[in-house]
Amino acid sequence: MNGTIMKAAFCVSLAGSLLILPKTTTSVAGQQSFVLDKFLQQEVGLNTTQTAEIHRGKAIATVVDSPAPEQVFMFGIVYVNSAPEKYLQLANDFDSVRKLPGYLAVQKFSDPPQASDLLGFTISSEDLNDLKNCKPGDCDVQLPSEAMDQFRKSVNWTAPDAESRANELAQRMALDAVLAYRTGGNAALGVYRDKNHPTKVAETFQSLLNRLKSLPVYLPEVSGLLLEYPAVAVENSESKFYWEKVNFGLKPTLRIVQHITYRGGTPAAPTYAVALKQLYASHYFQSALDLTVCVKDSARPWEPGFYLITVKGSQQAGLTGLKGGVVRKVAVGKTRSSLETTLTAIKQKLEAGAR
């Protein structure tokens, strides 16, 4: 898993009837089967040379067109000579996530979440300095205006214990946010007011999910769960929550994530899904998805492994205008390179375990 745009990850051993692939499927015995090369060339825009490299085991990542400059979509793929179930196990291994570069802390919430789950959920010194003067429309930390008011009114910033008081408040806010989401779903995600243009988190998430419908990662049941949680219940699914602190060369960022595991399909065509939905991030990502599918190519039924396809989507602040365009170009370049590195690492880990 790649923390750069963390995350919603799908792992699917293709059940064609669950996917929307109008241009890249053929009918086999009344079912649709996935033809990888057609998808890569027609939907993603890869050329025949790149497609051949993928079949030889090379990891390739490329930018996918986005409807707005503040949204970034990235596509990546690598062939893995292992079983799709092995990837599902890796995606659910929190100990492995903790060991990935850039991760400072990862902690799963209890069920129900408890205050003790948030030990270690602490604000960086730089962010503490910013919080002293935060106000709606002018803040370097992504927060609703009510949260800014609480930091301003509840913390005596001149007191010796200001740092511990601020962290206690942040932990209490994080716990309240998870509890509110478990009850109210997307409507409880709130509105960021750190910049001049307020951002409704639930709306940006739905926009990202809608954009990804045209890609072969669209599982209607899981999508409905992501958009309508907790109002809908999906059989064979389990929802967990965790927080993480990451640092990928910019500012350390605190994030809260919903982790959904889904197992469906039939014994002949099993469907696996791990959906990681960002509920909050202190910087950069107003909303984020990371969708990964494990695909069996119907044109190559003899292959023992699968193709790991990842589509990353995020809506980020600061990517518009002249300066934002430069920032976007750099961010996209780093994300593409990081995705190829991550896919290669996953391939090596899973194949080593298969031997």
C-alpha positions as CSV (number, residue, x, y, z in Angstrom):
1,M,0.0,0.0,0.0
2,N,1.2,3.5,-0.8
3,G,0.7,6.2,1.8
4,T,1.1,9.0,-0.7
5,I,-2.6,9.1,-1.4
6,M,-3.8,6.9,1.4
7,K,-6.2,5.0,0.7
8,A,-9.0,2.8,-0.5
9,A,-7.7,-0.5,-1.9
10,F,-9.7,-3.0,-3.8
11,C,-8.5,-6.6,-4.5
12,V,-10.6,-8.4,-7.0
13,S,-10.1,-11.8,-8.6
14,L,-12.4,-10.9,-11.4
15,A,-16.1,-11.6,-11.2
16,G,-17.0,-9.9,-14.4
17,S,-20.6,-9.2,-13.6
18,L,-19.6,-6.9,-10.7
19,L,-17.4,-4.6,-12.9
20,I,-18.3,-2.0,-15.4
21,L,-16.0,-2.6,-18.4
22,P,-18.0,-1.7,-21.5
23,K,-15.1,-1.3,-23.9
24,T,-12.8,-4.0,-22.6
25,T,-14.9,-7.1,-22.0
26,T,-16.0,-10.0,-24.0
27,S,-18.9,-12.4,-23.4
28,V,-17.9,-15.9,-22.2
29,A,-20.8,-18.3,-21.4
30,G,-23.1,-15.4,-20.5
31,Q,-20.5,-13.6,-18.3
32,Q,-18.1,-10.8,-19.0
33,S,-14.4,-11.5,-19.0
34,F,-11.6,-8.9,-18.7
35,V,-9.3,-8.4,-21.6
36,L,-6.3,-6.6,-20.1
37,D,-4.6,-5.2,-23.3
38,K,-7.8,-3.6,-24.6
39,F,-8.3,-1.9,-21.3
40,L,-4.7,-0.7,-21.0
41,Q,-4.7,0.8,-24.5
42,Q,-8.3,2.1,-24.9
43,E,-9.0,3.2,-21.3
44,V,-5.6,4.1,-19.9
45,G,-3.8,5.1,-23.1
46,L,-0.7,2.9,-22.8
47,N,1.1,1.9,-26.0
48,T,2.0,-1.6,-27.2
49,T,5.6,-1.2,-25.9
50,Q,4.4,-0.4,-22.4
51,T,1.9,-3.2,-22.5
52,A,4.6,-5.7,-23.5
53,E,6.8,-4.4,-20.6
54,I,3.9,-5.0,-18.2
55,H,3.6,-8.6,-19.3
56,R,7.3,-9.1,-18.7
57,G,6.8,-8.0,-15.1
58,K,7.7,-4.3,-15.1
59,A,5.7,-1.9,-12.9
60,I,4.3,1.1,-14.8
61,A,2.5,4.1,-13.5
62,T,0.9,7.0,-15.5
63,V,-1.4,10.0,-14.9
64,V,-5.1,9.7,-15.7
65,D,-7.0,12.7,-16.9
66,S,-8.9,14.6,-14.2
67,P,-11.9,16.9,-14.5
68,A,-10.4,19.6,-12.3
69,P,-6.8,20.7,-11.6
70,E,-7.2,20.2,-7.8
71,Q,-8.0,16.5,-8.5
72,V,-5.2,14.0,-9.2
73,F,-5.7,10.5,-10.6
74,M,-2.8,8.0,-11.0
75,F,-2.9,4.5,-12.6
76,G,-0.4,1.8,-11.9
77,I,0.0,-1.9,-12.8
78,V,2.4,-4.8,-12.2
79,Y,2.2,-8.5,-12.8
80,V,2.5,-10.6,-9.6
81,N,3.3,-14.4,-9.8
82,S,1.3,-15.2,-6.6
83,A,-2.3,-15.6,-5.4
84,P,-4.7,-12.6,-5.1
85,E,-5.5,-13.8,-1.6
86,K,-1.9,-13.1,-0.6
87,Y,-2.3,-9.4,-1.5
88,L,-5.5,-9.2,0.5
89,Q,-3.6,-10.5,3.5
90,L,-0.8,-8.0,2.9
91,A,-3.3,-5.1,2.7
92,N,-4.7,-6.1,6.1
93,D,-1.4,-6.4,7.8
94,F,-1.0,-3.3,10.0
95,D,2.5,-4.4,11.2
96,S,3.7,-4.3,7.5
97,V,2.2,-0.8,7.1
98,R,4.2,0.4,10.1
99,K,7.4,-0.7,8.5
100,L,6.8,1.2,5.2
101,P,9.0,4.3,4.6
102,G,7.4,7.5,5.7
103,Y,5.1,6.0,8.4
104,L,5.7,7.4,11.8
105,A,2.8,5.7,13.6
106,V,-0.3,3.5,12.8
107,Q,-2.9,2.5,15.3
108,K,-6.2,0.6,14.9
109,F,-9.2,1.8,16.9
110,S,-11.0,-0.5,19.3
111,D,-14.6,-1.5,18.7
112,P,-16.1,0.7,19.9
113,P,-13.3,3.3,19.7
114,Q,-11.7,4.3,23.0
115,A,-9.7,7.4,24.2
116,S,-6.7,5.1,24.9
117,D,-6.5,4.2,21.2
118,L,-5.2,7.7,20.5
119,L,-2.0,7.6,22.6
120,G,0.7,8.8,20.1
121,F,-1.8,10.8,18.1
122,T,0.2,14.0,18.6
123,I,0.6,17.3,16.8
124,S,3.9,18.4,15.4
125,S,5.7,21.4,16.8
126,E,5.2,23.3,13.6
127,D,1.5,22.7,13.6
128,L,1.2,23.6,17.2
129,N,2.7,27.0,16.4
130,D,0.2,27.4,13.5
131,L,-2.8,26.5,15.7
132,K,-2.1,29.4,18.0
133,N,-3.3,31.9,15.3
134,C,-5.6,29.7,13.2
135,K,-8.8,31.4,12.0
136,P,-11.3,30.5,9.3
137,G,-9.8,31.1,5.8
138,D,-6.3,31.5,7.2
139,C,-4.8,28.3,8.7
140,D,-2.0,25.9,7.8
141,V,-3.8,23.0,9.4
142,Q,-7.0,21.6,7.7
143,L,-9.8,22.0,10.3
144,P,-13.4,23.0,10.6
145,S,-14.0,26.4,12.0
146,E,-15.5,24.9,15.2
147,A,-12.2,23.1,15.9
148,M,-10.2,26.3,15.4
149,D,-12.4,28.0,18.0
150,Q,-11.9,25.2,20.4
151,F,-8.1,25.4,20.2
152,R,-8.2,29.2,20.5
153,K,-10.6,29.1,23.6
154,S,-9.5,25.9,25.4
155,V,-5.7,26.1,25.2
156,N,-3.7,28.7,27.1
157,W,-0.8,28.9,24.6
158,T,1.4,30.8,27.1
159,A,1.1,28.1,29.8
160,P,4.0,25.5,30.3
161,D,1.6,22.6,29.5
162,A,0.2,24.2,26.3
163,E,1.5,21.4,24.2
164,S,0.0,18.6,26.2
165,R,-3.3,20.4,26.5
166,A,-3.4,20.9,22.7
167,N,-2.7,17.2,22.1
168,E,-5.3,16.1,24.6
169,L,-7.8,18.3,22.8
170,A,-6.7,16.9,19.4
171,Q,-7.1,13.4,20.6
172,R,-10.6,14.1,22.0
173,M,-11.6,15.7,18.7
174,A,-10.3,12.7,16.7
175,L,-12.3,10.3,18.9
176,D,-15.4,12.4,18.6
177,A,-15.0,12.5,14.8
178,V,-14.8,8.8,14.5
179,L,-17.8,8.2,16.8
180,A,-19.8,10.9,14.8
181,Y,-18.9,9.2,11.5
182,R,-19.9,5.8,12.8
183,T,-23.3,7.2,13.6
184,G,-23.9,9.8,10.9
185,G,-21.7,8.7,7.9
186,N,-20.5,11.2,5.3
187,A,-22.8,14.0,6.7
188,A,-20.6,14.0,9.8
189,L,-17.3,14.6,7.9
190,G,-17.6,18.4,8.2
191,V,-16.2,21.3,6.2
192,Y,-12.6,22.4,6.1
193,R,-12.3,26.2,6.6
194,D,-8.5,26.6,6.6
195,K,-8.5,28.3,3.2
196,N,-10.7,31.0,1.5
197,H,-12.9,28.4,-0.2
198,P,-14.6,26.0,2.2
199,T,-14.3,22.3,1.3
200,K,-17.1,19.9,2.0
201,V,-15.3,16.6,2.6
202,A,-18.2,14.3,1.8
203,E,-18.8,16.1,-1.6
204,T,-15.2,15.9,-2.7
205,F,-15.1,12.2,-1.8
206,Q,-18.2,11.5,-3.8
207,S,-16.7,13.4,-6.8
208,L,-13.6,11.2,-6.6
209,L,-15.6,8.0,-6.5
210,N,-17.8,9.1,-9.4
211,R,-14.7,9.7,-11.5
212,L,-13.4,6.2,-10.9
213,K,-16.6,4.5,-12.1
214,S,-15.2,4.3,-15.6
215,L,-12.2,2.2,-14.4
216,P,-12.3,-1.6,-13.7
217,V,-12.4,-1.1,-9.9
218,Y,-16.1,-0.4,-9.5
219,L,-17.8,-2.8,-7.1
220,P,-21.4,-1.5,-6.6
221,E,-21.8,-3.0,-3.2
222,V,-18.6,-1.6,-1.8
223,S,-19.2,1.8,-3.5
224,G,-22.6,1.9,-1.9
225,L,-21.1,1.1,1.5
226,L,-18.5,3.9,1.1
227,L,-21.1,6.5,0.2
228,E,-24.0,5.4,2.5
229,Y,-22.3,4.0,5.6
230,P,-23.7,3.3,8.1
231,A,-27.2,3.2,6.6
232,V,-26.4,0.2,4.4
233,A,-25.2,-3.2,5.4
234,V,-23.2,-5.4,3.0
235,E,-22.9,-9.1,3.6
236,N,-19.4,-10.4,4.1
237,S,-18.0,-7.0,4.9
238,E,-16.3,-5.7,8.0
239,S,-15.4,-2.1,8.9
240,K,-12.5,-1.0,11.0
241,F,-10.9,2.4,11.7
242,Y,-7.4,3.5,12.3
243,W,-5.2,6.6,12.5
244,E,-1.8,7.2,11.2
245,K,1.0,9.7,11.2
246,V,3.0,9.9,7.9
247,N,5.8,12.0,6.6
248,F,6.6,11.8,2.9
249,G,9.1,14.6,2.7
250,L,6.7,17.5,3.4
251,K,4.9,18.1,6.7
252,P,4.1,15.3,9.1
253,T,0.4,14.6,8.5
254,L,-2.2,13.0,10.8
255,R,-4.9,11.0,9.1
256,I,-8.0,9.0,10.1
257,V,-9.0,6.2,7.8
258,Q,-12.0,3.8,7.5
259,H,-10.8,0.3,6.6
260,I,-13.5,-2.0,5.0
261,T,-12.8,-5.6,4.2
262,Y,-15.2,-7.4,1.7
263,R,-15.3,-11.0,0.6
264,G,-17.9,-11.9,-2.0
265,G,-18.5,-13.6,-5.4
266,T,-18.5,-17.4,-5.8
267,P,-15.9,-20.1,-5.3
268,A,-15.3,-20.0,-9.1
269,A,-15.1,-16.2,-9.2
270,P,-14.2,-14.8,-5.7
271,T,-14.3,-11.1,-5.1
272,Y,-12.0,-9.5,-2.5
273,A,-12.0,-5.9,-1.5
274,V,-10.2,-3.7,1.0
275,A,-11.5,-0.2,1.0
276,L,-9.4,2.5,2.8
277,K,-11.4,5.8,2.9
278,Q,-9.8,8.9,4.3
279,L,-12.0,10.6,6.8
280,Y,-9.6,13.3,7.9
281,A,-6.1,14.6,7.1
282,S,-4.3,17.5,8.8
283,H,-2.6,18.6,5.5
284,Y,-2.8,18.4,1.7
285,F,-5.5,15.8,1.0
286,Q,-9.1,17.1,1.3
287,S,-10.3,13.7,0.2
288,A,-8.5,10.6,-1.0
289,L,-9.0,7.1,-2.5
290,D,-6.6,4.3,-3.4
291,L,-8.3,1.5,-5.4
292,T,-6.4,-1.7,-6.2
293,V,-7.7,-4.7,-8.1
294,C,-6.1,-8.1,-8.6
295,V,-7.0,-9.0,-12.2
296,K,-6.9,-12.3,-14.0
297,D,-6.5,-11.6,-17.7
298,S,-8.9,-13.7,-19.8
299,A,-6.6,-13.5,-22.8
300,R,-3.8,-15.3,-20.8
301,P,-5.6,-18.0,-18.8
302,W,-2.3,-20.0,-18.5
303,E,-0.7,-17.4,-16.2
304,P,-0.6,-18.6,-12.6
305,G,-0.5,-15.1,-11.1
306,F,-2.5,-11.9,-11.4
307,Y,-2.2,-8.2,-12.5
308,L,-2.2,-5.8,-9.6
309,I,-3.9,-2.6,-10.9
310,T,-4.0,0.5,-8.7
311,V,-5.9,3.7,-9.3
312,K,-5.2,6.6,-6.9
313,G,-7.5,9.6,-6.6
314,S,-7.2,12.6,-4.4
315,Q,-8.4,16.2,-4.1
316,Q,-5.7,18.4,-2.8
317,A,-5.4,22.1,-1.8
318,G,-3.0,24.4,-3.5
319,L,-2.9,22.9,-7.0
320,T,-4.7,25.7,-8.9
321,G,-3.4,28.9,-10.4
322,L,0.1,29.5,-11.8
323,K,2.0,28.5,-8.6
324,G,-0.4,25.6,-8.0
325,G,0.3,24.3,-11.5
326,V,4.0,24.1,-10.8
327,V,3.3,22.4,-7.4
328,R,0.9,20.0,-9.2
329,K,3.5,18.9,-11.8
330,V,6.1,18.2,-9.0
331,A,3.5,16.3,-6.9
332,V,2.3,14.2,-9.8
333,G,5.9,13.3,-10.8
334,K,6.7,12.2,-7.2
335,T,3.5,10.2,-6.9
336,R,4.1,8.4,-10.2
337,S,7.6,7.4,-9.2
338,S,6.5,6.4,-5.7
339,L,3.7,4.3,-7.1
340,E,6.1,2.4,-9.4
341,T,8.4,1.8,-6.5
342,T,5.6,0.6,-4.3
343,L,4.2,-1.8,-6.8
344,T,7.6,-3.3,-7.4
345,A,8.1,-3.7,-3.7
346,I,4.7,-5.4,-3.4
347,K,5.5,-7.8,-6.3
348,Q,8.8,-8.7,-4.7
349,K,7.3,-9.4,-1.3
350,L,4.4,-11.5,-2.6
351,E,6.5,-13.5,-5.0
352,A,9.2,-14.1,-2.3
353,G,6.4,-15.5,0.0
354,A,5.1,-17.7,-2.8
355,R,8.4,-19.5,-3.2
